[in-house]
Amino acid sequence: MIEAANRLLTVEEYYFSKKLREVNFLITSGKPIINLGIGSPDLQPPQRVVEAIKEGLLAPNAHKYQSYQGLPELRDAMARFYEEHFSVSLSATSEVLPLMGSKEGIMHISMAYLNEGDAVLIPNPGYPTYQSVTKLVGAKPVFYELDAANNWLPDFEALEQLDLSKVKLMWVNYPHMPTGALPNTYLFEELVAFAKRHGILIVNDNPYSFILNDAPKSILSVAGAKEVCLELNSLSKTFNMAGWRVGMVVGDSEHISNILKVKSNMDSGMFYGIQKGAIEALKCSDMWFVTLNSVYKQRRDLVWQLADALNCTYDKNAVGLFVWAKLPGSENAEAYIDSVLKNNHIFITPGTIFGSKGEGYIRFSLCASNEVLEEAIKRVR
Ligand SMILES: Cc1ncc(COP(=O)(O)O)c(C=O)c1O
């Protein structure tokens, strides 16, 4: 038997990869499962994106390897998007790097900055990939706890009390997944000051800022942020393009060139047609966001009704693609979602997959139609 590398001992198969096998088994055995687990947008991308991708397929150069840094027009479109929506000026030549989704950026950044034994600040609750990638590169996760009582924002007093001597990188993610918490007015300023005080690179993972949120913010809008911060962004949720795999990392040119050193050794460019589609997406007017969010608003109202029917509580000011709800009493999240799956055939994500601070919470995805959500409410009532 050929043994796998030791690094595999540090991680497990991704929760959804395992759980969706179980859910799919139930579906193939005839159970009418409603899947409110994963945040994979079911809505269509803008029509012009699909047209551009189709046209791209016929371009004579479409089948060649593409630039490691993406088409100059794509980097331009990304820089203009940041200027228009976040008032952040970026050099399209040196401060923007297109990625195949922001998820791969988490690995590239970790490979570019972490040595074995370095420590990484990771939110609890938070996106599980921060932790697994940290372990895969031989670094050590140091969790910072987020709490409903502090609107799921970092507690800087508690952070200052941690041993930060080995901390090289900190993941933050506002608007926050899974809770939907928004950054308050000072959060990004405080984070930049914290990063400078301790010589830590902060990465804000920002894929949800356009979903049910009227005021998208970038950490790079803070003066001096580029020295110590990077930001990841993504077209997956903003333009319903999750399967096309387009994201970006933006920040200071030196950081970007370090990340490119890793990335250019791992892939050989993004498919031409997808880049052309992404350019079109980034040019969409505000009407796109208004229309998209009017659909999500209706769905969120229905999910709130579903959460009410399950006697859960939630914050109506939260944003993003999910509703994060507190279970009644002291219910155990995994046992609870298993019983809803068994009794009502509805799959909901247990908060515990995002860390111990997710115990007692569940997360509903808004990636299901009104009809499906109405059916879910009917089943629970
Ligand atoms: C917080 C967070 N970061 C990153 C990602 C990955 O997004 P992408 O599709 O851009 O790789 C997700 C997707 O679910 C997410 O929730």
The ligand as a MOL file (V3000), in Angstrom:
LIG
                    3D

  0  0  0     0  0            999 V3000
M  V30 BEGIN CTAB
M  V30 COUNTS 16 16 0 0 0
M  V30 BEGIN ATOM
M  V30 1 C -16.1420 32.9360 2.8850 0
M  V30 2 C -15.9080 32.3150 1.5600 0
M  V30 3 N -14.7500 32.5350 0.9420 0
M  V30 4 C -14.4820 32.0040 -0.2680 0
M  V30 5 C -15.3940 31.1910 -0.8880 0
M  V30 6 C -15.0180 30.5960 -2.2270 0
M  V30 7 O -15.5710 31.2770 -3.2740 0
M  V30 8 P -15.0780 31.0740 -4.7660 0
M  V30 9 O -16.2130 30.4570 -5.4940 0
M  V30 10 O -14.7450 32.4590 -5.2500 0
M  V30 11 O -13.8620 30.2160 -4.7560 0
M  V30 12 C -16.6250 30.9280 -0.3000 0
M  V30 13 C -17.5850 30.0310 -0.9700 0
M  V30 14 O -18.4650 29.4600 -0.4820 0
M  V30 15 C -16.8890 31.5140 0.9660 0
M  V30 16 O -18.0370 31.2820 1.6090 0
M  V30 END ATOM
M  V30 BEGIN BOND
M  V30 1 1 1 2
M  V30 2 1 2 3
M  V30 3 2 2 15
M  V30 4 2 3 4
M  V30 5 1 4 5
M  V30 6 1 5 6
M  V30 7 2 5 12
M  V30 8 1 6 7
M  V30 9 1 7 8
M  V30 10 2 8 9
M  V30 11 1 8 10
M  V30 12 1 8 11
M  V30 13 1 12 13
M  V30 14 1 12 15
M  V30 15 2 13 14
M  V30 16 1 15 16
M  V30 END BOND
M  V30 END CTAB
M  END
